[in-house]
Amino acid sequence: MTDLPDPTVGEIGEHRILRQIFAALDGSSQAIVGPGDDAAVLAAPGGRVVITTDTLVHGPDFRLAWSSPLDLGWKSAAVNLADIAAMGARPVALFVALAMPADTRLSFVGALASGLRQACDALAPGCAVEGGDLTISDTLTIAVTAVGVLDGVEPVLRSGASPGDVVALAGHAGRAAAGLELLFSRFRDADGEAVAVARDTLDAAETAALDAQLRPEPPIALGARAAVAGATAMMDVSDGLALDARRLAAASGVTLALSAGALGPEPVAALEGGEDHALLATFPTLAAVPDGFRLLGVVQSPGPDALLVDGEAYTGPGGWDPYRDWDRHAG
């Protein structure tokens, strides 16, 4: 069985699966002790590390008919890198746990590992997969833990915004949600099951939206740049701008007042859509806002509403709650 050209993970041992993964990672580690031992050993400049974790599960988080293994590896890395960046830190390592059905092909694992490495190389040069875990499961699950370092700056929390600060965003708002709606509206069969994406049927805007959903490109480097520039608060916009802006406002005890005109041609879509992994930040003055961020509004003293748009309370639900919305696109 081990001589099959593309065996399943159930037909081979863990050792060969790891060989495939390490081949895809191809010596990208810069750790003191990297993949292959019982645990990794990382250098921690400044003595402080930032750690986050995220899990993608087949069904609620992705569909194999829509996402290639390369896409899955890329997105698994990107969503975690964005959380590190949102703290003002520089990502240095990922640890990946894969729970896979026994019939998963070895080539799938290798391509997923390649996606992880490509995302690190493109979005956070110097970051690499430094370890993880493998197990069997009926449901494909990808759990990633990311580690970052602060490079001499203080972590930027959600709770630091003050009245008089300006509000700015780096990255897109609403584009990934448009990609998700495209998938559910055009690439399902009569029974509601996902079918392969016919990219040759998409125009340029649809392709950009689809890529934002399947292979997001968060502005990772701008997180550390914002910290150096003096950002007072920051967070990854993963669940939608309206929902996450309310979270930042609540953590800081303030009101965020945004301009609809700054949100683009479709402000409701920008406020409601999730999974863009943009960086929402506040800065003490307009002069402190780094290139790559665009001004959205100002921070005001706390009032009855955490979020205002053009001076009016924004009442739309906004964003994605996995416990409330997991079956929004059932089928």
C-alpha positions as CSV (number, residue, x, y, z in Angstrom):
1,M,0.0,0.0,0.0
2,T,2.8,2.4,0.7
3,D,3.9,2.3,-2.9
4,L,0.6,3.7,-4.2
5,P,1.2,7.0,-6.1
6,D,-1.2,9.0,-3.9
7,P,-2.3,6.9,-0.9
8,T,-4.8,8.0,1.7
9,V,-3.6,8.9,5.1
10,G,-5.4,5.8,6.4
11,E,-3.2,3.6,4.2
12,I,0.2,5.0,5.5
13,G,1.8,5.8,8.8
14,E,2.2,9.1,10.5
15,H,5.9,9.2,9.6
16,R,5.2,9.3,5.9
17,I,2.5,12.0,6.3
18,L,5.0,14.1,8.2
19,R,7.6,13.6,5.5
20,Q,5.1,15.0,3.0
21,I,4.4,18.0,5.2
22,F,8.1,18.7,5.9
23,A,8.8,18.5,2.2
24,A,6.2,21.1,1.5
25,L,7.6,23.4,4.3
26,D,11.1,22.8,2.8
27,G,13.3,24.1,5.6
28,S,11.4,27.4,6.2
29,S,11.9,27.2,9.9
30,Q,14.0,29.9,11.7
31,A,13.4,28.4,15.1
32,I,16.2,27.3,17.4
33,V,14.5,23.9,17.4
34,G,11.9,23.5,14.6
35,P,9.6,20.8,13.3
36,G,10.5,17.2,14.1
37,D,11.1,17.2,17.8
38,D,8.7,16.9,20.7
39,A,8.3,20.7,20.9
40,A,9.7,23.7,19.2
41,V,12.1,26.2,20.7
42,L,11.7,29.8,19.6
43,A,13.7,33.0,20.3
44,A,11.5,35.7,21.9
45,P,13.0,39.1,21.3
46,G,12.0,41.3,24.3
47,G,10.9,38.3,26.3
48,R,7.2,38.7,25.5
49,V,5.1,36.7,23.0
50,V,1.6,37.1,21.6
51,I,-0.4,33.9,21.1
52,T,-3.7,33.2,19.4
53,T,-5.5,30.1,18.0
54,D,-8.3,29.5,15.4
55,T,-10.0,26.5,14.1
56,L,-11.5,25.8,10.7
57,V,-14.0,22.9,10.4
58,H,-15.4,21.4,7.3
59,G,-19.0,22.4,6.9
60,P,-19.5,25.6,8.9
61,D,-16.1,27.2,7.9
62,F,-15.3,25.8,4.5
63,R,-16.5,23.4,1.8
64,L,-14.0,21.1,0.0
65,A,-16.0,21.6,-3.3
66,W,-15.1,25.3,-3.1
67,S,-11.7,25.4,-1.4
68,S,-8.6,23.7,-2.8
69,P,-6.1,22.3,-0.2
70,L,-3.8,25.2,-1.1
71,D,-6.6,27.6,-0.3
72,L,-7.3,26.0,3.0
73,G,-3.7,26.1,4.1
74,W,-3.4,29.8,3.0
75,K,-6.7,30.8,4.8
76,S,-5.8,28.8,8.0
77,A,-2.5,30.8,8.2
78,A,-4.0,34.2,7.2
79,V,-6.8,34.3,9.8
80,N,-4.3,33.6,12.6
81,L,-1.7,36.0,11.3
82,A,-4.3,38.7,11.3
83,D,-5.0,38.2,15.0
84,I,-1.3,38.5,15.8
85,A,-1.0,41.7,13.7
86,A,-4.1,43.2,15.5
87,M,-2.0,43.1,18.7
88,G,0.7,45.1,17.1
89,A,3.0,42.1,16.9
90,R,5.1,40.4,14.3
91,P,4.2,36.8,13.6
92,V,7.1,34.3,14.0
93,A,5.6,30.8,14.1
94,L,2.5,28.7,13.4
95,F,1.6,25.4,15.0
96,V,-0.9,23.3,13.0
97,A,-3.1,20.4,14.2
98,L,-4.8,18.4,11.5
99,A,-7.7,16.1,12.2
100,M,-8.4,14.2,8.9
101,P,-10.7,11.5,7.6
102,A,-8.8,8.3,6.8
103,D,-9.6,8.6,3.1
104,T,-7.8,12.0,2.8
105,R,-5.1,11.8,0.1
106,L,-1.5,12.4,0.9
107,S,-1.3,14.9,-1.9
108,F,-4.0,16.9,-0.2
109,V,-1.9,17.1,3.0
110,G,1.1,18.2,1.0
111,A,-0.8,20.9,-0.8
112,L,-2.4,22.2,2.4
113,A,1.1,22.5,3.9
114,S,2.3,24.4,0.8
115,G,-0.6,26.8,1.3
116,L,0.4,27.4,4.9
117,R,4.0,28.2,3.8
118,Q,3.0,30.4,0.8
119,A,0.7,32.5,3.1
120,C,3.6,32.9,5.6
121,D,6.0,33.9,2.8
122,A,3.6,36.4,1.3
123,L,2.0,37.9,4.3
124,A,4.5,37.5,7.1
125,P,8.0,36.8,5.8
126,G,10.1,35.1,8.5
127,C,7.1,33.3,10.0
128,A,6.9,29.5,9.5
129,V,5.1,26.3,10.6
130,E,7.2,25.0,13.5
131,G,5.2,22.0,14.7
132,G,1.7,20.6,15.2
133,D,-0.2,17.4,15.5
134,L,-2.0,14.8,13.4
135,T,-5.0,12.7,14.2
136,I,-7.9,10.9,12.5
137,S,-11.4,12.3,12.5
138,D,-14.6,12.0,10.5
139,T,-14.6,15.8,9.9
140,L,-11.6,17.6,8.4
141,T,-10.5,20.1,11.0
142,I,-7.6,22.5,10.9
143,A,-6.5,24.1,14.2
144,V,-3.7,26.7,14.0
145,T,-1.9,28.4,16.9
146,A,0.1,31.5,16.0
147,V,2.9,33.1,17.9
148,G,4.2,36.7,17.5
149,V,6.7,39.0,19.1
150,L,6.3,42.7,20.0
151,D,9.7,44.0,18.9
152,G,9.9,46.6,21.7
153,V,6.4,48.0,21.5
154,E,3.5,47.6,23.8
155,P,0.6,45.3,22.8
156,V,-2.2,47.2,21.2
157,L,-5.5,46.2,23.0
158,R,-9.1,46.8,22.1
159,S,-9.5,48.8,25.3
160,G,-7.3,51.8,24.6
161,A,-9.4,54.1,22.5
162,S,-10.2,57.6,23.9
163,P,-12.5,60.4,22.9
164,G,-10.8,62.5,20.3
165,D,-9.0,59.6,18.6
166,V,-9.5,59.0,15.0
167,V,-10.8,55.7,13.6
168,A,-9.1,54.0,10.6
169,L,-9.2,50.8,8.7
170,A,-6.5,48.8,6.8
171,G,-7.9,46.3,4.3
172,H,-11.2,45.6,2.8
173,A,-14.7,45.6,4.4
174,G,-17.5,43.5,2.8
175,R,-15.6,41.9,0.0
176,A,-15.2,38.4,1.6
177,A,-18.9,38.3,2.4
178,A,-19.7,39.1,-1.2
179,G,-17.5,36.1,-2.1
180,L,-19.4,33.9,0.3
181,E,-22.8,35.0,-1.1
182,L,-21.5,34.3,-4.6
183,L,-20.6,30.7,-3.6
184,F,-24.0,30.0,-2.0
185,S,-26.0,31.7,-4.7
186,R,-24.2,30.2,-7.8
187,F,-22.2,27.2,-6.9
188,R,-24.7,24.7,-5.3
189,D,-26.7,22.0,-6.9
190,A,-30.5,21.5,-6.8
191,D,-30.1,19.8,-3.4
192,G,-28.1,22.6,-2.0
193,E,-24.8,20.8,-2.0
194,A,-21.6,22.7,-2.9
195,V,-20.3,22.2,-6.4
196,A,-17.0,23.2,-8.0
197,V,-16.5,26.9,-8.8
198,A,-16.5,27.7,-12.5
199,R,-14.1,30.6,-12.4
200,D,-14.4,31.3,-16.1
201,T,-18.0,32.5,-15.5
202,L,-16.9,35.2,-13.1
203,D,-16.1,38.9,-13.9
204,A,-13.2,40.7,-12.3
205,A,-15.2,42.0,-9.3
206,E,-16.6,38.5,-8.6
207,T,-13.2,37.0,-8.8
208,A,-11.8,39.5,-6.4
209,A,-14.7,38.8,-4.0
210,L,-14.1,35.0,-4.3
211,D,-10.4,35.4,-3.6
212,A,-11.1,37.5,-0.6
213,Q,-13.2,34.7,0.8
214,L,-11.0,31.7,-0.1
215,R,-7.5,33.3,0.1
216,P,-7.7,36.4,2.2
217,E,-4.7,38.8,2.3
218,P,-4.9,40.7,5.6
219,P,-2.5,43.7,5.9
220,I,-0.3,41.8,8.4
221,A,2.7,44.2,8.3
222,L,0.5,47.2,9.1
223,G,-0.3,45.8,12.5
224,A,3.3,46.3,13.8
225,R,3.5,49.6,11.9
226,A,0.3,50.9,13.6
227,A,1.8,50.0,17.0
228,V,4.9,51.9,16.3
229,A,2.8,54.9,15.1
230,G,1.0,55.0,18.5
231,A,-2.3,53.2,17.8
232,T,-4.4,53.4,20.9
233,A,-6.6,50.4,20.1
234,M,-6.8,47.8,17.4
235,M,-8.6,44.6,16.4
236,D,-8.9,42.1,13.6
237,V,-12.2,42.6,11.7
238,S,-13.2,38.9,11.3
239,D,-16.9,39.0,12.2
240,G,-17.9,42.2,10.4
241,L,-17.1,45.9,10.8
242,A,-20.3,46.8,12.7
243,L,-20.0,44.0,15.2
244,D,-16.3,44.4,15.8
245,A,-16.5,48.2,16.0
246,R,-19.1,47.7,18.7
247,R,-16.8,45.3,20.5
248,L,-13.9,47.8,20.4
249,A,-16.2,50.6,21.6
250,A,-17.4,48.5,24.5
251,A,-13.9,47.4,25.5
252,S,-12.8,51.1,25.5
253,G,-15.9,52.5,27.0
254,V,-16.5,54.9,24.1
255,T,-18.6,55.5,21.0
256,L,-17.3,55.1,17.5
257,A,-18.7,57.6,15.0
258,L,-18.2,56.5,11.4
259,S,-18.9,58.2,8.1
260,A,-20.9,56.2,5.6
261,G,-19.0,57.9,2.8
262,A,-15.8,56.5,4.1
263,L,-17.1,52.9,3.9
264,G,-17.2,52.8,0.2
265,P,-20.0,52.6,-2.4
266,E,-22.0,50.0,-0.4
267,P,-21.7,51.0,3.3
268,V,-24.2,48.5,4.6
269,A,-22.3,45.6,2.9
270,A,-19.1,47.0,4.4
271,L,-20.6,47.1,7.9
272,E,-22.4,43.8,7.7
273,G,-19.9,41.5,6.0
274,G,-17.4,39.4,7.8
275,E,-14.1,37.5,7.2
276,D,-12.2,40.3,5.6
277,H,-9.6,40.3,8.4
278,A,-9.0,44.0,8.0
279,L,-7.4,45.9,10.9
280,L,-9.6,48.4,12.7
281,A,-7.6,50.9,14.7
282,T,-7.7,54.1,16.6
283,F,-5.0,56.7,16.6
284,P,-4.4,59.8,18.8
285,T,-4.3,62.2,15.8
286,L,-4.9,62.0,12.1
287,A,-1.1,62.7,11.6
288,A,-0.4,59.4,13.4
289,V,-2.3,57.2,10.9
290,P,0.2,55.2,8.8
291,D,0.0,54.8,5.1
292,G,-2.3,51.8,4.3
293,F,-5.0,52.9,6.7
294,R,-7.9,55.0,5.6
295,L,-9.9,57.3,7.9
296,L,-13.4,56.1,8.9
297,G,-14.4,58.5,11.7
298,V,-13.7,59.6,15.2
299,V,-14.0,58.3,18.8
300,Q,-16.5,60.1,20.9
301,S,-17.4,60.1,24.6
302,P,-19.6,57.2,25.5
303,G,-23.3,57.6,24.7
304,P,-26.4,55.3,24.5
305,D,-25.1,53.7,21.3
306,A,-21.7,52.2,20.8
307,L,-21.7,52.8,17.0
308,L,-22.9,55.8,15.0
309,V,-23.0,56.1,11.2
310,D,-23.4,59.7,9.9
311,G,-24.5,60.7,13.4
312,E,-27.3,58.1,13.7
313,A,-27.2,54.9,15.8
314,Y,-26.5,51.9,13.6
315,T,-29.1,49.4,14.4
316,G,-28.3,46.6,11.9
317,P,-27.2,43.4,13.5
318,G,-23.9,43.3,11.6
319,G,-21.4,40.6,11.3
320,W,-21.1,36.9,12.0
321,D,-21.8,35.1,15.2
322,P,-20.9,31.3,14.8
323,Y,-23.4,30.2,17.4
324,R,-26.2,32.4,16.1
325,D,-25.4,32.1,12.4
326,W,-23.9,28.6,11.8
327,D,-26.9,27.4,9.8
328,R,-27.5,30.7,7.9
329,H,-26.4,28.9,4.7
330,A,-27.6,25.4,5.5
331,G,-27.4,23.0,2.7
